[in-house]
Amino acid sequence: MKAIIDLLPLAIGLETGSELLQPLAIAAIGGYLIALPLLLVILASLLYFLKLEKKI
C-alpha cells in the first residue's frame, strides 16, 4: 500500500518531468490494486480447499 501512496504524486502529475512517467505510475497503481485483492482471494480459497481435503 505504501507503493501506491508513493506513486500518487507521479500519477497525478505534480512532480517535475512526470509527463514521461505518468503512464507507468498509473499502470503500476492499477496493477497493485488488482493483484493484491486477487492474490488474497485466491490464496484464501486455495488454503480452504486444501484444509477441506485433509478433513475428508
DRENPA-3360 file (N, C-alpha, C; in nm, 2 decimals, always signed):
BEGIN
1 = MKAIIDLL = +0.08/-0.12/+0.00/+0.00/+0.00/+0.00/+0.09/+0.13/+0.00 ~ +0.20/+0.12/+0.06/+0.29/+0.23/+0.06/+0.34/+0.27/-0.08 ~ +0.35/+0.17/-0.17/+0.40/+0.20/-0.30/+0.29/+0.27/-0.38 ~ +0.16/+0.25/-0.35/+0.05/+0.32/-0.42/+0.06/+0.46/-0.37 ~ +0.08/+0.49/-0.24/+0.08/+0.62/-0.19/+0.20/+0.70/-0.25 ~ +0.31/+0.63/-0.26/+0.43/+0.69/-0.32/+0.42/+0.72/-0.46 ~ +0.34/+0.65/-0.54/+0.32/+0.67/-0.68/+0.22/+0.77/-0.71 ~ +0.13/+0.81/-0.61/+0.02/+0.90/-0.64/+0.07/+1.04/-0.69;
9 = PLAIGLET = +0.17/+1.10/-0.63/+0.21/+1.23/-0.69/+0.26/+1.22/-0.84 ~ +0.32/+1.11/-0.87/+0.37/+1.09/-1.00/+0.26/+1.07/-1.10 ~ +0.16/+0.99/-1.05/+0.04/+0.96/-1.14/-0.05/+1.08/-1.16 ~ -0.06/+1.17/-1.06/-0.14/+1.29/-1.07/-0.06/+1.39/-1.16 ~ +0.07/+1.39/-1.16/+0.15/+1.48/-1.24/+0.19/+1.60/-1.16 ~ +0.22/+1.59/-1.03/+0.26/+1.70/-0.95/+0.41/+1.73/-0.96 ~ +0.49/+1.63/-0.99/+0.63/+1.65/-0.99/+0.68/+1.70/-1.13 ~ +0.80/+1.75/-1.12/+0.87/+1.80/-1.25/+0.91/+1.68/-1.33;
17 = GSELLQPL = +0.87/+1.69/-1.46/+0.91/+1.58/-1.55/+0.82/+1.46/-1.54 ~ +0.71/+1.47/-1.48/+0.62/+1.35/-1.46/+0.54/+1.31/-1.58 ~ +0.55/+1.39/-1.68/+0.47/+1.36/-1.80/+0.52/+1.23/-1.87 ~ +0.65/+1.21/-1.86/+0.70/+1.09/-1.92/+0.67/+0.96/-1.84 ~ +0.67/+0.97/-1.70/+0.65/+0.86/-1.62/+0.51/+0.84/-1.57 ~ +0.42/+0.93/-1.60/+0.28/+0.93/-1.56/+0.21/+0.80/-1.60 ~ +0.22/+0.75/-1.73/+0.15/+0.63/-1.76/+0.21/+0.51/-1.69 ~ +0.34/+0.51/-1.66/+0.39/+0.40/-1.58/+0.34/+0.39/-1.44;
25 = AIAAIGGY = +0.33/+0.51/-1.38/+0.28/+0.52/-1.24/+0.13/+0.47/-1.24 ~ +0.05/+0.51/-1.34/-0.09/+0.47/-1.34/-0.10/+0.32/-1.36 ~ -0.02/+0.27/-1.45/-0.02/+0.12/-1.47/+0.02/+0.04/-1.34 ~ +0.12/+0.09/-1.27/+0.17/+0.03/-1.15/+0.07/+0.03/-1.04 ~ +0.00/+0.15/-1.03/-0.11/+0.16/-0.93/-0.22/+0.06/-0.96 ~ -0.26/+0.06/-1.09/-0.36/-0.04/-1.13/-0.33/-0.18/-1.10 ~ -0.20/-0.21/-1.13/-0.16/-0.35/-1.10/-0.16/-0.39/-0.96 ~ -0.12/-0.29/-0.87/-0.12/-0.32/-0.73/-0.27/-0.33/-0.68;
33 = LIALPLLL = -0.36/-0.25/-0.73/-0.49/-0.25/-0.68/-0.57/-0.38/-0.73 ~ -0.53/-0.44/-0.84/-0.59/-0.56/-0.89/-0.52/-0.68/-0.83 ~ -0.39/-0.68/-0.82/-0.32/-0.80/-0.78/-0.34/-0.83/-0.63 ~ -0.34/-0.73/-0.55/-0.35/-0.75/-0.41/-0.48/-0.82/-0.37 ~ -0.60/-0.77/-0.40/-0.72/-0.85/-0.36/-0.73/-0.98/-0.43 ~ -0.69/-0.99/-0.56/-0.69/-1.11/-0.63/-0.61/-1.22/-0.56 ~ -0.49/-1.18/-0.52/-0.40/-1.28/-0.45/-0.46/-1.32/-0.32 ~ -0.52/-1.23/-0.25/-0.58/-1.27/-0.12/-0.69/-1.36/-0.14;
41 = VILASLLY = -0.78/-1.34/-0.24/-0.89/-1.43/-0.26/-0.84/-1.57/-0.31 ~ -0.75/-1.57/-0.40/-0.70/-1.70/-0.45/-0.63/-1.78/-0.34 ~ -0.55/-1.71/-0.26/-0.47/-1.78/-0.16/-0.57/-1.83/-0.05 ~ -0.67/-1.75/-0.01/-0.76/-1.79/+0.09/-0.84/-1.91/+0.04 ~ -0.89/-1.91/-0.08/-0.97/-2.02/-0.13/-0.88/-2.15/-0.15 ~ -0.76/-2.13/-0.19/-0.67/-2.24/-0.20/-0.64/-2.31/-0.07 ~ -0.62/-2.23/+0.03/-0.60/-2.29/+0.17/-0.72/-2.35/+0.22 ~ -0.84/-2.29/+0.19/-0.97/-2.35/+0.23/-0.99/-2.49/+0.17;
49 = FLKLEKKI = -0.96/-2.50/+0.04/-0.98/-2.63/-0.02/-0.88/-2.73/+0.02 ~ -0.76/-2.69/+0.05/-0.66/-2.78/+0.09/-0.69/-2.84/+0.23 ~ -0.74/-2.75/+0.32/-0.78/-2.80/+0.45/-0.90/-2.89/+0.44 ~ -0.99/-2.86/+0.35/-1.11/-2.94/+0.33/-1.08/-3.08/+0.28 ~ -0.98/-3.09/+0.20/-0.94/-3.22/+0.15/-0.87/-3.31/+0.26 ~ -0.80/-3.24/+0.36/-0.74/-3.32/+0.47/-0.84/-3.37/+0.57 ~ -0.96/-3.30/+0.58/-1.06/-3.35/+0.67/-1.13/-3.47/+0.62 ~ -1.14/-3.49/+0.49/-1.22/-3.60/+0.44/-1.14/-3.73/+0.44;
% end
